Amino acid sequence: MQASDLATLSTQVLWATFILSIVFGAVAQRTHFCTMGAVSDIVNMGDWTRMRQWALAIGVAMAGFGILAYLGLVDPSKVIYASNRWIWLSAAVGGSLFGFGMVLASGCGSKTLVRIGGGSLKSLVVAIVMGVSAFATMKGITAVVRVATVDRVSVDFAAGASLPQWLAAAFAITPSTAGLTLGLILGGGLIVWALVGRDFRRAENLIAGIAIGCVVTAMWWVSGSMGFVAEHPETLQEAFLATNSGRAEALSFVAPVAYSLDWLMFFSDKSKVLTVGVVSVAGVIVGSWMCALSVRTFRWEGFGGTEDVANHLVGAFLMGVGGVTAMGCTVGQGLSGISTLSATSLIAVPAILTGAVLALKYQMWRLERLV
């Protein structure tokens, strides 16, 4: 493959990512798809509708990834979440920080981008602070703390830290067969649970879950199959084009926000190029903006006061630190990571939910004190 062919293929990968991200942003804006909102609905009103949307999306993505892996279209051992190290403490601590922060910041990373598209200036501030703290946790001062503390605690597995690898080793079957089996069983279970909910089977809810799940699945194909090069002409090694990690990636919205800020600030530096993460951030904002304009819900929104500013700044900081430490957010780990059945994701997702519940309880306690 010639260099010109690689450039063309990279462009195709980026355009495909941009289009899929536009779909994600538009669907999330129109259907109010939001993990933080789902947790809040349960805690405050006992309403599980939006949680069923999320479960449906996870189920579709989980089954979709299992099928892609079984067909050989994506190699599960080469995705960003694949590792022999089970960083369970990083996932638990980082997930909890992220979950707590997303409540203070009025939404997770993806919801922040969706709200920017809908006219929220305070979400723009949240995105900037989250991106800066995320970059610091990847390469700066909080990265030193992360590496010296939670990242030191791990469990190493010879075959890999994921449910399909463990099942394959236990029953002497191929990892792809194990992944397909688990993806269909666990993903199918989540889909059934979502669909049996009272009054859930409405167009808005079905579109939210199925479309978001399909977008995540499609992103695995774009990054892991369409963008895969078996032998790069310069390095003579396999490569996944236009990814920051050099591995197959799907959607995530913490580190990519940091990469987006980096790309904008050093735009004239030729080494700073567009990647799947950067393009996906732009796509979600554009998709949300287009939807908000079409249904006339676009509204400029600012902070309500000093305490509102403080809460959002702290929440954004916690999301940036927690999202990088846990290797993902409610989309990065909660959809993309969990779809691969990574053991780290299986810790990060409950931790995010726990952190969110604690933050909601904290907010209720604060309100009670003011009464």
C-alpha positions in Angstrom: 0.0 0.0 0.0 1.4 3.4 -1.0 1.5 6.5 1.2 -1.2 8.2 -0.9 -3.4 5.2 -0.4 -2.9 5.4 3.3 -3.8 9.1 3.3 -7.0 8.3 1.4 -7.9 5.5 3.7 -7.3 7.7 6.8 -9.5 10.3 5.4 -12.3 7.8 4.8 -11.9 6.6 8.4 -12.2 10.1 9.7 -15.3 10.9 7.6 -17.0 7.7 8.6 -16.2 8.6 12.3 -17.6 12.1 11.8 -20.8 10.9 10.3 -21.4 8.3 13.0 -20.6 10.8 15.7 -23.2 13.2 14.1 -25.7 10.4 14.4 -24.8 9.9 18.0 -25.1 13.6 18.9 -28.4 14.0 17.1 -29.9 10.9 18.7 -28.7 11.9 22.2 -30.1 15.4 21.7 -33.4 14.2 20.4 -34.0 11.3 22.9 -32.3 12.8 26.0 -30.0 9.8 26.1 -27.9 10.4 29.3 -26.4 8.0 31.8 -26.3 10.6 34.6 -29.9 11.5 33.8 -30.8 7.8 34.0 -29.3 7.5 37.5 -30.9 10.7 38.6 -34.3 9.5 37.3 -34.0 6.3 39.4 -32.8 8.0 42.6 -35.2 10.9 42.5 -38.3 9.5 40.8 -37.9 5.7 40.7 -38.1 6.0 36.9 -36.0 3.4 35.0 -36.9 4.4 31.4 -33.5 6.1 30.6 -31.6 3.3 32.3 -33.4 0.9 30.0 -32.3 3.0 27.1 -28.7 2.7 28.2 -29.1 -1.1 28.9 -30.5 -1.5 25.4 -27.6 0.3 23.9 -25.1 -1.8 25.8 -26.9 -5.0 24.8 -26.8 -4.0 21.1 -23.2 -3.0 21.2 -22.2 -6.1 23.1 -23.9 -8.4 20.7 -22.6 -6.4 17.8 -19.0 -6.6 18.9 -19.3 -10.3 19.5 -20.5 -10.8 16.0 -17.8 -8.6 14.5 -15.1 -10.5 16.5 -16.5 -13.9 15.5 -16.5 -13.0 11.8 -12.9 -11.9 12.1 -13.8 -8.2 11.3 -12.3 -7.0 14.6 -9.5 -8.6 16.6 -10.6 -8.3 20.3 -6.9 -8.7 21.4 -6.0 -5.5 19.6 -8.7 -3.1 20.9 -7.7 -0.3 23.3 -9.4 -2.1 26.2 -7.5 -5.4 25.7 -4.7 -6.1 28.2 -3.2 -8.8 30.3 -3.3 -6.4 33.2 -6.5 -6.1 35.2 -6.2 -2.5 36.7 -9.2 -3.0 38.9 -8.3 -0.4 41.5 -7.7 2.3 38.8 -11.1 1.4 37.3 -12.8 1.5 40.7 -11.3 4.8 41.9 -11.3 6.5 38.5 -14.9 5.4 37.8 -16.1 6.7 41.2 -14.4 10.0 40.7 -15.9 10.3 37.2 -19.4 9.3 38.4 -19.4 11.9 41.2 -18.0 14.5 38.9 -20.6 14.0 36.2 -23.4 14.8 38.6 -21.8 18.0 39.8 -21.1 19.0 36.1 -24.7 18.2 35.0 -23.7 15.4 32.7 -21.0 13.0 31.5 -18.5 13.7 28.8 -20.9 12.9 25.9 -23.8 14.8 27.5 -21.5 17.8 27.9 -20.7 17.8 24.2 -24.4 17.3 23.4 -25.3 20.3 25.5 -22.7 22.5 23.8 -24.4 21.7 20.6 -27.7 22.8 22.2 -26.3 26.2 23.3 -24.9 25.6 26.8 -22.0 27.9 27.5 -21.4 26.3 30.9 -21.0 22.9 29.2 -18.3 24.5 27.0 -16.4 25.6 30.2 -16.9 22.0 31.6 -15.4 20.5 28.4 -12.4 22.8 28.5 -11.7 22.1 32.2 -12.3 18.3 31.7 -10.0 18.3 28.8 -7.2 20.1 30.6 -7.5 17.8 33.7 -7.6 14.7 31.4 -4.4 15.8 29.6 -2.8 16.4 33.0 -3.8 12.9 34.1 -2.4 11.4 30.9 0.9 13.3 30.9 1.1 15.9 33.7 1.0 16.3 37.4 -2.0 14.1 38.1 -0.5 11.5 35.8 2.4 11.2 38.3 0.0 10.6 41.1 -2.0 8.1 39.1 1.0 6.0 38.1 2.5 6.1 41.6 -0.7 5.0 43.3 -3.7 3.1 41.8 -2.0 2.0 38.6 0.5 0.0 40.7 -2.3 -2.3 41.8 -3.2 -4.9 39.2 -3.7 -8.6 38.5 -1.8 -10.1 35.5 -3.4 -12.8 33.4 -1.5 -14.8 30.8 -4.4 -15.0 28.3 -5.9 -11.5 28.9 -8.2 -9.7 31.3 -11.6 -10.3 29.7 -14.6 -12.6 30.2 -14.2 -14.2 26.7 -10.6 -15.0 27.4 -11.5 -16.6 30.8 -14.3 -18.6 29.3 -12.2 -19.7 26.4 -9.5 -20.9 28.8 -12.0 -22.7 31.1 -13.8 -24.6 28.3 -11.0 -25.0 25.7 -12.8 -23.0 23.0 -11.7 -20.2 20.8 -11.9 -16.6 22.2 -14.0 -15.6 19.3 -16.6 -18.3 20.0 -16.5 -17.4 23.7 -17.0 -13.7 22.8 -19.9 -14.4 20.5 -21.6 -16.7 23.1 -21.2 -14.2 25.9 -22.1 -11.2 23.7 -25.3 -12.8 22.6 -26.3 -14.1 26.0 -25.4 -11.1 28.1 -26.3 -8.6 25.4 -29.5 -10.4 24.7 -30.3 -10.4 28.3 -29.9 -6.7 28.6 -32.0 -6.2 25.4 -34.8 -8.3 26.8 -34.7 -6.6 30.2 -35.0 -3.2 28.5 -37.8 -4.2 26.2 -40.0 -5.8 29.0 -40.1 -2.5 30.8 -43.6 -1.0 31.3 -44.2 1.8 28.7 -40.6 1.5 27.4 -41.5 0.3 23.9 -41.9 3.7 22.4 -40.2 5.1 19.3 -38.0 7.5 21.2 -36.7 4.9 23.7 -36.1 2.3 21.0 -34.3 4.8 18.7 -32.1 5.9 21.7 -31.0 2.4 22.6 -30.7 0.7 19.2 -29.2 3.7 17.3 -26.5 4.4 20.0 -25.7 0.7 20.2 -25.4 0.4 16.5 -23.2 3.5 16.3 -20.8 2.0 18.8 -20.7 -1.3 16.9 -20.1 0.5 13.6 -17.3 2.5 15.1 -15.6 -0.8 16.1 -15.8 -1.8 12.5 -14.6 1.5 11.2 -11.6 1.6 13.5 -10.8 -2.1 13.8 -11.5 -3.3 10.2 -11.8 -0.4 7.8 -8.8 1.4 9.3 -6.7 -1.6 9.8 -3.5 -2.0 7.8 -1.7 -5.3 8.0 1.7 -3.8 7.0 2.4 -0.1 7.2 4.7 0.9 4.3 6.9 3.0 6.7 7.1 0.8 9.7 6.3 -2.6 8.1 4.1 -3.3 11.1 0.3 -3.5 11.4 -1.4 -0.2 12.2 -4.8 1.2 13.0 -5.1 4.4 11.1 -6.1 7.7 12.7 -6.2 6.5 16.3 -4.4 8.1 19.2 -3.7 4.8 20.9 -2.5 3.0 17.8 -5.1 0.3 18.5 -8.8 -0.2 17.5 -11.0 2.4 19.2 -14.7 3.1 19.4 -16.3 6.2 21.0 -15.1 7.8 24.2 -15.3 11.4 25.4 -12.7 12.2 28.0 -9.2 11.7 26.5 -10.6 12.7 23.1 -11.6 16.1 24.4 -8.1 16.5 25.7 -6.7 15.5 22.3 -9.1 18.0 20.6 -7.8 20.9 22.8 -4.3 19.8 22.0 -5.0 19.8 18.3 -6.6 23.3 18.4 -3.9 24.9 20.5 -1.0 23.4 18.4 -2.8 23.5 15.1 0.2 24.8 13.1 2.3 21.9 14.4 2.3 19.4 11.5 2.6 16.5 14.0 -0.8 17.3 15.4 -3.2 15.5 13.0 -6.9 14.7 13.1 -7.7 11.4 14.8 -10.8 9.3 15.4 -11.2 10.8 18.9 -10.8 14.5 17.8 -13.3 14.0 14.9 -15.8 12.2 17.1 -15.9 15.2 19.6 -16.6 17.6 16.7 -19.2 15.2 15.2 -21.3 14.9 18.5 -21.4 18.7 18.8 -22.4 19.2 15.2 -25.1 16.4 15.4 -26.6 17.9 18.6 -26.5 21.4 17.1 -28.3 20.3 13.9 -30.9 18.4 15.9 -31.5 21.3 18.3 -31.9 23.8 15.4 -34.3 21.4 13.6 -36.6 20.9 16.5 -36.1 24.5 17.8 -34.7 23.6 21.2 -31.4 25.5 20.7 -31.0 27.9 23.7 -28.1 29.8 25.1 -27.4 28.8 28.6 -25.1 30.2 31.3 -24.2 29.6 34.9 -26.9 30.3 37.6 -24.5 31.7 40.2 -21.2 31.3 42.0 -22.0 27.9 43.5 -23.2 26.7 40.1 -19.8 27.7 38.7 -17.9 26.0 41.5 -19.9 22.7 41.2 -19.3 22.5 37.5 -15.6 23.3 37.8 -15.1 20.6 40.4 -17.2 18.2 38.5 -15.3 18.8 35.3 -11.9 18.3 37.1 -13.1 15.0 38.6 -14.4 13.8 35.2 -11.1 14.5 33.6 -9.0 12.8 36.3 -11.5 9.9 36.8 -12.1 9.3 33.1 -8.4 8.9 32.3 -7.7 6.8 35.4 -10.6 4.5 34.6 -9.7 4.4 30.9 -13.1 5.8 29.9 -16.4 7.5 30.7 -20.0 6.4 30.5 -19.5 5.9 26.8 -15.9 4.9 26.7 -16.2 2.2 29.4 -20.0 2.1 29.7 -20.6 1.3 26.0 -17.4 0.8 24.1 -15.4 -0.9 26.8 -18.2 -3.0 28.2 -19.1 -4.2 24.7 -15.7 -6.0 24.6 -16.5 -7.6 28.0 -13.2 -6.3 29.4 -12.7 -7.1 33.0 -11.6 -3.5 33.7 -14.8 -2.2 32.2 -16.8 -4.6 34.4 -15.3 -2.7 37.4 -15.4 0.8 36.0 -19.1 0.8 35.0 -20.5 -0.1 38.5 -18.0 2.4 40.0 -19.3 5.2 37.8 -22.8 4.4 38.8 -21.9 4.3 42.5 -20.1 7.6 42.3 -23.2 9.1 40.6 -25.5 7.8 43.3 -23.2 9.2 46.0 -23.1 12.6 44.3 -26.9 12.7 44.0 -27.3 11.8 47.7 -24.8 14.6 48.5 -26.8 17.1 46.5 -30.0 16.0 48.4 -28.2 16.4 51.7 -27.1 19.9 50.7 -30.6 20.9 49.7 -32.0 19.6 53.0 -29.5 21.7 55.0 -30.6 24.8 53.1 -34.3 24.3 53.9 
